[in-house]
Amino acid sequence: INKLPRNVTLAFSPYMQNYQPVFAAARTAGKEIWMLLPLEQQNPLINDTGPLSLRADFSLDRNRENFWAVLGSTTAYTGLIALDADNSTLSFGSARNHDIIREIEQRGLGLAYTSALPISEIQASFVREPAVHIPKLSNDPFKMLKPRIEEMIATKESAVIVLHPYPAEINAITEWLRTLPSKGFIL
């Protein structure tokens, strides 16, 4: 955590054990903290997001209980992030989940996600920047995507980059972030 640049946001799993010292270190280092919001995936046998997942076959009350359990897993975080939302069985746009979206907004939390769905279908205060999700199963994915990311941020006001916390990826993005001010990017 201390090796990462100040402008890197960290997202933590609600299943994390003994999170207090890690969160304290992140806050001391000036990092913004988000919580992962688990969503059931199309094939849960391959990608099991755990017992706190929001699921299409759960009632609103059951999803709300899981949602509250995620919210209560720690304190002082900026928002929630759902990874691979486009592969989820759950539709945020459905009327059944509207109350959960409204509660996120009422609590003043951000909600970011990786998905092919247009934001207009979601109707919530999501992160509106273009997002790049760096896959975890390719060789040196950040270095392969770096030209695309630089092109994207050169034409947009900002960008969100989601990567998995492998040492090679953390080292690569740390080195890259140091080069951005000389290229005219403000972090």
Contact map, one row per residue, 1 for C-alpha under 8 A:
1111000000000000000000001100100000000000000000000000000000000000000000000000000000000000000000000000000000000000000000000000000000000000000000000000000000000000000000000000000000000000000
1111100000000000000000001100100000000000000000000000000000000000000000000000000000000000000000000000000000000000000000000000000000000000000000000000000000000000000000000000000000000000000
1111100000000000000000000000000000000000000000000000000000000000000000000000000000000000000000000000000000000000000000000000000000000000000000000000000000000000000000000000000000000000000
1111110100000000000000000000000000000000000000000000000000000000000000000000000000000000000000000000000000000000000000000000000000000000000000000000000000000000000000000100010000000000000
0111111100000000000000000000000000000000000000000000000000000000000000000000000000000000000000000000000000000000000000000000000000000000000000000000000000000000000000000000010010000000000
0001111100000000000000000000111000000000000000000000000000000000000000000000000000000000000000000000000000000000000000000000000000000000000000000000000000000000000000000000000000000000000
0000111110000000000000000000001100000000000000000000000000000000000000000000000000000000000000000000000000000000000000000000000000000000000000000000000000000000000000000000000000000000001
0001111111000000000000000000001100000000000000000000000000000000000000000000000000000000000000000000000000000000000000000000000000000000000000000000000000000000000000000000000000000000000
0000001111100000000000000000001111000000000000000000000000000000000000000000000000000000000000000000000000000000000000000000000000000000000000000000000000000000000000000000000000000000000
0000000111110000000000000100001111000000000000000000000000000000000000000000000000000000000000000000000000000000000000000000000000000000000000000000000000000000000000000000000000000000000
0000000011111000000000000000000011110000000000000000000000000000000000000000000010000000000000000000000000000000000000000000000000000000000000000000000000000000000000000000000000000000000
0000000001111101000000000000000011110000000000000000000000000000000000000000000000000000000000000000000000000000000000000000000000000000000000000000000000000000000000000000000000000000000
0000000000111111000000000000000000111000000000000000000000000000000000000000000000000000000000000000000000000000000000000000000000000000000000000000000000000000000000000000000000000000000
0000000000011111000000000000000000111000000000000000000000000000000001001100000000000000000000000000000000000000000000000000000000000000000000000000000000000000000000000000000000000000000
0000000000001111100000000000000000000000000000000000000000000000000000000000000000000000000000000000000000000000000000000000000000000000000000000000000000000000000000000000000000000000000
0000000000011111111000000000000000000000000000000000000000000000000000000000000000000000000000000000000000000000000000000000000000000000000000000000000000000000000000000000000000000000000
0000000000000011111000000000000000000000000000000000000000000000000000000000000000000000000000000000000000000000000000000000000000000000000000000000000000000000000000000000000000000000000
0000000000000001111111000000000000000000000000000000000000000000000000000000000000000000000000000000000000000000000000000000000000000000000000000000000000000000000000000000000000000000000
0000000000000001111111100000000000000000000000000000000000000000000000000000000000000000000000000000000000000000000000000000000000000000000000000000000000000000000000000000000000000000000
0000000000000000011111110000000000000000000000000000000000000000000000000000000000000000000000000000000000000000000000000000000000000000000000000000000000000000000000000000000000000000000
0000000000000000011111111000000000000000000000000000000000000000000000000000000000000000000000000000000000000000000000000000000000000000000000000000000000000000000000000000000000000000000
0000000000000000011111111100000000000000000000000000000000000000000000000000000000000000000000000000000000000000000000000000000000000000000000000000000000000000000000000000000000000000000
0000000000000000001111111110000010000000000000000000000000000000000000000000000000000000000000000000000000000000000000000000000000000000000000000000000000000000000000000000000000000000000
0000000000000000000111111111000000000000000000000000000000000000000000000000000000000000000000000000000000000000000000000000000000000000000000000000000000000000000000000000000000000000000
1100000000000000000011111111100000000000000000000000000000000000000000000000000000000000000000000000000000000000000000000000000000000000000000000000000000000000000000000000000000000000000
1100000001000000000001111111111110000000000000000000000000000000000000000000000000000000000000000000000000000000000000000000000000000000000000000000000000000000000000000000000000000000000
0000000000000000000000111111111110000000000000000000000000000000000000000000000000000000000000000000000000000000000000000000000000000000000000000000000000000000000000000000000000000000000
0000000000000000000000011111111000000000000000000000000000000000000000000000000000000000000000000000000000000000000000000000000000000000000000000000000000000000000000000000000000000000000
1100010000000000000000001111111000000000000000000000000000000000000000000000000000000000000000000000000000000000000000000000000000000000000000000000000000000000000000000000000000000000000
0000010000000000000000000111111100000000000000000000000000000000000000000000000000000000000000000000000000000000000000000000000000000000000000000000000000000000000000000000000000000000000
0000011111000000000000000111111110000000000000000000000000000000000000000000000000000000000000000000000000000000000000000000000000000000000000000000000000000000000000000000000000000000000
0000001111000000000000000110011111000000000000000000000000000000000000000000110000000000000000000000000000000000000000000000000000000000000000000000000000000000000000000000000000000000000
0000000011110000000000100110001111100000000000000000000000000000000000000001111000000000000000000000000000000000000000000000000000000000000000000000000000000000000000000000000000000000000
0000000011110000000000000000000111110000000000000000000000000000000000000000111110000000000000000000000000000000000000000000000000000000000000000000000000000000000000000000000000000000000
0000000000111100000000000000000011111000000000000000000000000000000001000000101110000000000000000000000000000000000000000000000000000000000000000000000000000000000000000000000000000000000
0000000000111100000000000000000001111100000000000000000000000000000000000000000111100000000000000000000000000000000000000000000000000000000000000000000000000000000000000000000000000000000
0000000000001100000000000000000000111110000000000000100000000000001001000000000111100000000000000000000000000000000000000000000000000000000000000000000000000000000000000000000000000000000
0000000000000000000000000000000000011111000000001101110000000000000000000000000001100000000000000000000000000000000000000000000000000000000000000000000000000000000000000000000000000000000
0000000000000000000000000000000000001111100000001000111000000000000000000000000001101001110000000000000000000000000000000000000000000000000000000000000000000000000000000000000000000000000
0000000000000000000000000000000000000111110100011000111100000000000000000000000000000001110000000000000000000000000000000000000000000000000000000000000000000000000000000000000000000000000
0000000000000000000000000000000000000011111100111000000000000000000000000000000000010011100000000000000000000000000000000000000000000000000000000000000000000000000000000000000000000000000
0000000000000000000000000000000000000001111100000000000000000000000000000000000000000011100000000000000000000000000000000000000000000000000000000000000000000000000000000000000000000000000
0000000000000000000000000000000000000000111111110000000000000000000000000000000000000000000000000000000000000000000000000000000000000000000000000000000000000000000000000000000000000000000
0000000000000000000000000000000000000001111111111000000000000000000000000000000000000000000000000000000000000000000000000000000000000000000000000000000000000000000000000000000000000000000
0000000000000000000000000000000000000000001111110000000000000000000000000000000000000000000000000000000000000000000000000000000000000000000000000000000000000000000000000000000000000000000
0000000000000000000000000000000000000000001111110000000000000000000000000000000000000000000000000000000000000000000000000000000000000000000000000000000000000000000000000000000000000000000
0000000000000000000000000000000000000000101111111000000000000000000000000000000000000000000000000000000000000000000000000000000000000000000000000000000000000000000000000000000000000000000
0000000000000000000000000000000000000001101111111100000000000000000000000000000000000000000000000000000000000000000000000000000000000000000000000000000000000000000000000000000000000000000
0000000000000000000000000000000000000111100100111111100000000000000000000000000000000000000000000000000000000000000000000000000000000000000000000000000000000000000000000000000000000000000
0000000000000000000000000000000000000100000000011111100000000000000000000000000000000000000000000000000000000000000000000000000000000000000000000000000000000000000000000000000000000000000
0000000000000000000000000000000000000000000000001111100000000000000000000000000000000000000000000000000000000000000000000000000000000000000000000000000000000000000000000000000000000000000
0000000000000000000000000000000000000100000000001111110000000000011011000000000000000000000000000000000000000000000000000000000000000000000000000000000000000000000000000000000000000000000
0000000000000000000000000000000000001111000000001111111000000010010000000000000000000000000000000000000000000000000000000000000000000000000000000000000000000000000000000000000000000000000
0000000000000000000000000000000000000111000000000001111101000010011000000000000000000000010000000000000000000000000000000000000000000000000000000000000000000000000000000000000000000000000
0000000000000000000000000000000000000011000000000000111111000010000000000000000000000000110000000000000000000000000000000000000000000000000000000000000000000000000000000000000000000000000
0000000000000000000000000000000000000001000000000000011111100000000000000000000000000000111000000000000000000000000000000000000000000000000000000000000000000000000000000000000000000000000
0000000000000000000000000000000000000000000000000000001111100000000000000000000000000000000000000000000000000000000000000000000000000000000000000000000000000000000000000000000000000000000
0000000000000000000000000000000000000000000000000000011111111110000000000000000000000000000000000000000000000000000000000000000000000000000000000000000000000000000000000000000000000000000
0000000000000000000000000000000000000000000000000000000111111110000000000000000000000000000000000000000000000000000000000000000000000000000000000000000000000000000000000000000000000000000
0000000000000000000000000000000000000000000000000000000001111111000000000000000000000000000000011000000000000000000000000000000000000000000000000000000000000000000000000000000000000000000
0000000000000000000000000000000000000000000000000000000001111111100000000000000000000000000000000000000000000000000000000000000000000000000000000000000000000000000000000000000000000000000
0000000000000000000000000000000000000000000000000000000001111111110000000000000000000000000000000000000000000000000000000000000000000000000000000000000000000000000000000000000000000000000
0000000000000000000000000000000000000000000000000000111001111111111000000000000000000000000000000000000000000000000000000000000000000000000000000000000000000000000000000000000000000000000
0000000000000000000000000000000000000000000000000000000000011111111100000000000000000000000000000001000000000000000000000000000000000000000000000000000000000000000000000000000000000000000
0000000000000000000000000000000000000000000000000000000000001111111110000000000000000000000000000000000000000000000000000000000000000000000000000000000000000000000000000000000000000000000
0000000000000000000000000000000000000000000000000001110000000111111111000000000000000000000000000000000000000000000000000000000000000000000000000000000000000000000000000000000000000000000
0000000000000000000000000000000000001000000000000001010000000011111111100000000000000000000000000001000000000000000000000000000000000000000000000000000000000000000000000000000000000000000
0000000000000000000000000000000000000000000000000000000000000001111111110000000000000000000000000000000000000000000000000000000000000000000000000000000000000000000000000000000000000000000
0000000000000000000000000000000000000000000000000001000000000000111111111000000000000000000000000000000000000000000000000000000000000000000000000000000000000000000000000000000000000000000
0000000000000100000000000000000000101000000000000001000000000000011111111000000000000000000000000000000000000000000000000000000000000000000000000000000000000000000000000000000000000000000
0000000000000000000000000000000000000000000000000000000000000000001111111110000000000000000000000000000000000000000000000000000000000000000000000000000000000000000000000000000000000000000
0000000000000000000000000000000000000000000000000000000000000000000111111110000000000000000000000000000000000000000000000000000000000000000000000000000000000000000000000000000000000000000
0000000000000100000000000000000000000000000000000000000000000000000011111110000000000000000000000000000000000000000000000000000000000000000000000000000000000000000000000000000000000000000
0000000000000100000000000000000000000000000000000000000000000000000000111111100000000000000000000000000000000000000000000000000000000000000000000000000000000000000000000000000000000000000
0000000000000000000000000000000000000000000000000000000000000000000000111111100000000000000000000000000000000000000000000000000000000000000000000000000000000000000000000000000000000000000
0000000000000000000000000000000010000000000000000000000000000000000000000111110000000000000000000000000000000000000000000000000000000000000000000000000000000000000000000000000000000000000
0000000000000000000000000000000111100000000000000000000000000000000000000111111000000000000000000000000000000000000000000000000000000000000000000000000000000000000000000000000000000000000
0000000000000000000000000000000111000000000000000000000000000000000000000001111100000000000000000000000000001100000000000000000000000000000000000000000000000000000000000000000000000000000
0000000000000000000000000000000011100000000000000000000000000000000000000000111110000000000000000000000000001111000000000000000000000000000000000000000000000000000000000000000000000000000
0000000000000000000000000000000001111000000000000000000000000000000000000000011111000000000000000000000000001111000000000000000000000000000000000000000000000000000000000000000000000000000
0000000000100000000000000000000001111000000000000000000000000000000000000000001111100000000000000000000000000011100000000000000000000000000000000000000000000000000000000000000000000000000
0000000000000000000000000000000000011110000000000000000000000000000000000000000111111000000000000000000000000011110000000000000000000000000000000000000000000000000000000000000000000000000
0000000000000000000000000000000000011110000000000000000000000000000000000000000011111000000000000000000000000000111000000000000000000000000000000000000000000000000000000000000000000000000
0000000000000000000000000000000000000000100000000000000000000000000000000000000001111111000000000000000000000000111000000000000000000000000000000000000000000000000000000000000000000000000
0000000000000000000000000000000000000010000000000000000000000000000000000000000001111111000000000000000000000000111000000000000000000000000000000000000000000000000000000000000000000000000
0000000000000000000000000000000000000000000000000000000000000000000000000000000000011111000000000000000000000000011110000000000000000000000000000000000000000000000000000000000000000000000
0000000000000000000000000000000000000000110000000000000000000000000000000000000000011111100000000000000000000000001000000000000000000000000000000000000000000000000000000000000000000000000
0000000000000000000000000000000000000011110000000000000000000000000000000000000000011111111000000000000000000000000000000000000000000000000000000000000000000000000000000000000000000000000
0000000000000000000000000000000000000011110000000000001100000000000000000000000000000011111000000000000000000000000000000000000000000000000000000000000000000000000000000000000000000000000
0000000000000000000000000000000000000011000000000000011100000000000000000000000000000001111100000000000000000000000000000000000000000000000000000000000000000000000000000000000000000000000
0000000000000000000000000000000000000000000000000000000100000000000000000000000000000001111111001000000000000000000000000000000000000000000000000000000000000000000000000000000000000000000
0000000000000000000000000000000000000000000000000000000000000000000000000000000000000000011111001100100000000000000000000100000000000000000000000000000000000000000000000000000000000000000
0000000000000000000000000000000000000000000000000000000000000000000000000000000000000000001111101100000000000000000000001110000000000000000000000000000000000000000000000000000000000000000
0000000000000000000000000000000000000000000000000000000000000000000000000000000000000000001111111100000000000000000000000000000000000000000000000000000000000000000000000000000000000000000
0000000000000000000000000000000000000000000000000000000000000000000000000000000000000000000011111110000000000000000000000000000000000000000000000000000000000000000000000000000000000000000
0000000000000000000000000000000000000000000000000000000000010000000000000000000000000000000001111110000000000000000000000000000000000000000000000000000000000000000000000000000000000000000
0000000000000000000000000000000000000000000000000000000000010000000000000000000000000000001111111111100000000000000000000000000000000000000000000000000000000000000000000000000000000000000
0000000000000000000000000000000000000000000000000000000000000000000000000000000000000000000111111111110000000000000000000000000000000000000000000000000000000000000000000000000000000000000
0000000000000000000000000000000000000000000000000000000000000000000000000000000000000000000000111111111000000000000000000000000000000000000000000000000000000000000000000000000000000000000
0000000000000000000000000000000000000000000000000000000000000001001000000000000000000000000000001111111100000000000000000000000000000000000000000000000000000000000000000000000000000000000
0000000000000000000000000000000000000000000000000000000000000000000000000000000000000000000100001111111110000000000000000001000000000000000000000000000000000000000000000000000000000000000
0000000000000000000000000000000000000000000000000000000000000000000000000000000000000000000000000111111111000000000000000001000000000000000000000000000000000000000000000000000000000000000
0000000000000000000000000000000000000000000000000000000000000000000000000000000000000000000000000011111111100000000000000000000000000000000000000000000000000000000000000000000000000000000
0000000000000000000000000000000000000000000000000000000000000000000000000000000000000000000000000001111111111110000000000000000000000000000000000000000000000000000000000000000000000000000
0000000000000000000000000000000000000000000000000000000000000000000000000000000000000000000000000000111111111100000000000001100000000000000000000000000000000000000000000000000000000000000
0000000000000000000000000000000000000000000000000000000000000000000000000000000000000000000000000000011111111000000000000000000000000000000000000000000000000000000000000000000000000000000
0000000000000000000000000000000000000000000000000000000000000000000000000000000000000000000000000000001111111000000000000000000000000000000000000000000000000000000000000000000000000000000
0000000000000000000000000000000000000000000000000000000000000000000000000000000000000000000000000000000111111100000000000000000000000000000000000000000000000000000000000000000000000000000
0000000000000000000000000000000000000000000000000000000000000000000000000000011100000000000000000000000111111110000000000000000000000000000000000000000000000000000000000000000000000000000
0000000000000000000000000000000000000000000000000000000000000000000000000000011100000000000000000000000110011111000000000000111000000000000000000000000000000000000000000000000000000000000
0000000000000000000000000000000000000000000000000000000000000000000000000000001111000000000000000000000100001111100000000001111000000000000000000000000000000000000000000000000000000000000
0000000000000000000000000000000000000000000000000000000000000000000000000000001111000000000000000000000000000111110000000000011000000000000000000000000000000000000000000000000000000000000
0000000000000000000000000000000000000000000000000000000000000000000000000000000011111000000000000000000000000011111000000000011000000000000000000000000000000000000000000000000000000000000
0000000000000000000000000000000000000000000000000000000000000000000000000000000001111100000000000000000000000001111100000000000000111000000000000000000000000000000000000000000000000000000
0000000000000000000000000000000000000000000000000000000000000000000000000000000000111110000000000000000000000000111110000000000000000000000000000000000000000000000000000000000000000000000
0000000000000000000000000000000000000000000000000000000000000000000000000000000000000100000000000000000000000000011111000000000000000000000000000000000000000000000000000000000000000000000
0000000000000000000000000000000000000000000000000000000000000000000000000000000000000100000000000000000000000000001111101100000000000000000000000000000000000000000000000000000000000000000
0000000000000000000000000000000000000000000000000000000000000000000000000000000000000000000000000000000000000000000111111100000000000000000000000000000000000000000000000000000000000000000
0000000000000000000000000000000000000000000000000000000000000000000000000000000000000000000000000000000000000000000011111111010100000000000000000000000000000000000000000000000000000000000
0000000000000000000000000000000000000000000000000000000000000000000000000000000000000000000000000000000000000000000001111110000000000000000000000000000000000000000000000000000000000000000
0000000000000000000000000000000000000000000000000000000000000000000000000000000000000000000010000000000000000000000011111110000000000000000000000000000000000000000000000000000000000000000
0000000000000000000000000000000000000000000000000000000000000000000000000000000000000000000110000000000000000000000011111111000000000000000000000000000000000000000000000000000000000000000
0000000000000000000000000000000000000000000000000000000000000000000000000000000000000000000010000000000000000000000000111111100000000000000000000000000000000000000000000000000000000000000
0000000000000000000000000000000000000000000000000000000000000000000000000000000000000000000000000000110010000010000000100111110000000000000000000000000000000000000000000000000000000000000
0000000000000000000000000000000000000000000000000000000000000000000000000000000000000000000000000000000010000110000000000011111000000000000000000000000000000000000000000000000000000000000
0000000000000000000000000000000000000000000000000000000000000000000000000000000000000000000000000000000000000111100000100001111100000000000000000000000000000000000000000000000000000000000
0000000000000000000000000000000000000000000000000000000000000000000000000000000000000000000000000000000000000111100000000000111110000000000000000000000000000000000000000000000000000000000
0000000000000000000000000000000000000000000000000000000000000000000000000000000000000000000000000000000000000000000000100000011111000000000000000000000000000000000000000000000000000000000
0000000000000000000000000000000000000000000000000000000000000000000000000000000000000000000000000000000000000000000000000000001111100000000000000000000000001111000000000000000000000000000
0000000000000000000000000000000000000000000000000000000000000000000000000000000000000000000000000000000000000000000000000000000111110000000000000000000100010111000000000000000000000000000
0000000000000000000000000000000000000000000000000000000000000000000000000000000000000000000000000000000000000000010000000000000011111000000000000000000000000011110000000000000000000000000
0000000000000000000000000000000000000000000000000000000000000000000000000000000000000000000000000000000000000000010000000000000001111100000000000000100000000011110000000000000000000000000
0000000000000000000000000000000000000000000000000000000000000000000000000000000000000000000000000000000000000000010000000000000000111110000000000000000000000000111000000000000000000000000
0000000000000000000000000000000000000000000000000000000000000000000000000000000000000000000000000000000000000000000000000000000000011111000011001000000000000000111100000000000000000000000
0000000000000000000000000000000000000000000000000000000000000000000000000000000000000000000000000000000000000000000000000000000000001111110010000000000000000000001100000000000000000000000
0000000000000000000000000000000000000000000000000000000000000000000000000000000000000000000000000000000000000000000000000000000000000111110010000000000000000000001100000000000000000000000
0000000000000000000000000000000000000000000000000000000000000000000000000000000000000000000000000000000000000000000000000000000000000011111000000000000000000000000000000000000000000000000
0000000000000000000000000000000000000000000000000000000000000000000000000000000000000000000000000000000000000000000000000000000000000011111110000000000000000000000000000000000000000000000
0000000000000000000000000000000000000000000000000000000000000000000000000000000000000000000000000000000000000000000000000000000000000000111110000000000000000000000000000000000000000000000
0000000000000000000000000000000000000000000000000000000000000000000000000000000000000000000000000000000000000000000000000000000000000000011111110000000000000000000000011000000000000000000
0000000000000000000000000000000000000000000000000000000000000000000000000000000000000000000000000000000000000000000000000000000000000111011111111000000000000000000000001000000000000000000
0000000000000000000000000000000000000000000000000000000000000000000000000000000000000000000000000000000000000000000000000000000000000100000111111100000000000000000000001001100000000000000
0000000000000000000000000000000000000000000000000000000000000000000000000000000000000000000000000000000000000000000000000000000000000000000111111110000000000000000000000001000000000000000
0000000000000000000000000000000000000000000000000000000000000000000000000000000000000000000000000000000000000000000000000000000000000000000111111110000000000000000000000000000000000000000
0000000000000000000000000000000000000000000000000000000000000000000000000000000000000000000000000000000000000000000000000000000000000100000011111111100000000000000000000000000000000000000
0000000000000000000000000000000000000000000000000000000000000000000000000000000000000000000000000000000000000000000000000000000000000000000001111111110000000000000000000000000000000000000
0000000000000000000000000000000000000000000000000000000000000000000000000000000000000000000000000000000000000000000000000000000000000000000000111111111000000000000000000000000000000000000
0000000000000000000000000000000000000000000000000000000000000000000000000000000000000000000000000000000000000000000000000000000000000000000000001111111100000000000000000000000000000000000
0000000000000000000000000000000000000000000000000000000000000000000000000000000000000000000000000000000000000000000000000000000000010000000000001111111110000000000000000000000000000000000
0000000000000000000000000000000000000000000000000000000000000000000000000000000000000000000000000000000000000000000000000000000000000000000000000111111111000000000000000000000000000000000
0000000000000000000000000000000000000000000000000000000000000000000000000000000000000000000000000000000000000000000000000000000000000000000000000011111111100000000000000000000000000000000
0000000000000000000000000000000000000000000000000000000000000000000000000000000000000000000000000000000000000000000000000000000001000000000000000001111111110010000000000000000000000000000
0000000000000000000000000000000000000000000000000000000000000000000000000000000000000000000000000000000000000000000000000000000000000000000000000000111111111110000000000000000000000000000
0000000000000000000000000000000000000000000000000000000000000000000000000000000000000000000000000000000000000000000000000000000000000000000000000000011111111000000000000000000000000000000
0000000000000000000000000000000000000000000000000000000000000000000000000000000000000000000000000000000000000000000000000000000000000000000000000000001111111000000000000000000000000000000
0000000000000000000000000000000000000000000000000000000000000000000000000000000000000000000000000000000000000000000000000000000001000000000000000000000111111110000000000000000000000000000
0000000000000000000000000000000000000000000000000000000000000000000000000000000000000000000000000000000000000000000000000000000010000000000000000000000011111110000000000000000000000000000
0000000000000000000000000000000000000000000000000000000000000000000000000000000000000000000000000000000000000000000000000000000011000000000000000000000010011111000000000000000000000000000
0000000000000000000000000000000000000000000000000000000000000000000000000000000000000000000000000000000000000000000000000000000011110000000000000000000110011111100000000000000000000000000
0000000000000000000000000000000000000000000000000000000000000000000000000000000000000000000000000000000000000000000000000000000011110000000000000000000000000111110000000000000000000000000
0000000000000000000000000000000000000000000000000000000000000000000000000000000000000000000000000000000000000000000000000000000000111100000000000000000000000011111000000000000000000000000
0000000000000000000000000000000000000000000000000000000000000000000000000000000000000000000000000000000000000000000000000000000000111100000000000000000000000001111100000000000000000000000
0000000000000000000000000000000000000000000000000000000000000000000000000000000000000000000000000000000000000000000000000000000000001111000000000000000000000000111110001000000000000000000
0000000000000000000000000000000000000000000000000000000000000000000000000000000000000000000000000000000000000000000000000000000000000111000000000000000000000000011111001000000000000000000
0000000000000000000000000000000000000000000000000000000000000000000000000000000000000000000000000000000000000000000000000000000000000000000000000000000000000000001111101100000000000000000
0000000000000000000000000000000000000000000000000000000000000000000000000000000000000000000000000000000000000000000000000000000000000000000000000000000000000000000111111100000000000000000
0000000000000000000000000000000000000000000000000000000000000000000000000000000000000000000000000000000000000000000000000000000000000000000000000000000000000000000011111110000000000000000
0000000000000000000000000000000000000000000000000000000000000000000000000000000000000000000000000000000000000000000000000000000000000000000100000000000000000000000001111111000000000000000
0000000000000000000000000000000000000000000000000000000000000000000000000000000000000000000000000000000000000000000000000000000000000000000111000000000000000000001111111111100000000000000
0001000000000000000000000000000000000000000000000000000000000000000000000000000000000000000000000000000000000000000000000000000000000000000000000000000000000000000011111111110000000000000
0000000000000000000000000000000000000000000000000000000000000000000000000000000000000000000000000000000000000000000000000000000000000000000000000000000000000000000000111111111000000000000
0000000000000000000000000000000000000000000000000000000000000000000000000000000000000000000000000000000000000000000000000000000000000000000001100000000000000000000000011111111100000000000
0000000000000000000000000000000000000000000000000000000000000000000000000000000000000000000000000000000000000000000000000000000000000000000001000000000000000000000000001111111110000000000
0001100000000000000000000000000000000000000000000000000000000000000000000000000000000000000000000000000000000000000000000000000000000000000000000000000000000000000000000111111111000000000
0000000000000000000000000000000000000000000000000000000000000000000000000000000000000000000000000000000000000000000000000000000000000000000000000000000000000000000000000011111111100000000
0000000000000000000000000000000000000000000000000000000000000000000000000000000000000000000000000000000000000000000000000000000000000000000000000000000000000000000000000001111111110000000
0000100000000000000000000000000000000000000000000000000000000000000000000000000000000000000000000000000000000000000000000000000000000000000000000000000000000000000000000000111111110000000
0000000000000000000000000000000000000000000000000000000000000000000000000000000000000000000000000000000000000000000000000000000000000000000000000000000000000000000000000000011111111000000
0000000000000000000000000000000000000000000000000000000000000000000000000000000000000000000000000000000000000000000000000000000000000000000000000000000000000000000000000000001111111110000
0000000000000000000000000000000000000000000000000000000000000000000000000000000000000000000000000000000000000000000000000000000000000000000000000000000000000000000000000000000111111111111
0000000000000000000000000000000000000000000000000000000000000000000000000000000000000000000000000000000000000000000000000000000000000000000000000000000000000000000000000000000001111111111
0000000000000000000000000000000000000000000000000000000000000000000000000000000000000000000000000000000000000000000000000000000000000000000000000000000000000000000000000000000000111111100
0000000000000000000000000000000000000000000000000000000000000000000000000000000000000000000000000000000000000000000000000000000000000000000000000000000000000000000000000000000000111111100
0000000000000000000000000000000000000000000000000000000000000000000000000000000000000000000000000000000000000000000000000000000000000000000000000000000000000000000000000000000000011111110
0000000000000000000000000000000000000000000000000000000000000000000000000000000000000000000000000000000000000000000000000000000000000000000000000000000000000000000000000000000000011111111
0000000000000000000000000000000000000000000000000000000000000000000000000000000000000000000000000000000000000000000000000000000000000000000000000000000000000000000000000000000000011001111
0000001000000000000000000000000000000000000000000000000000000000000000000000000000000000000000000000000000000000000000000000000000000000000000000000000000000000000000000000000000011000111
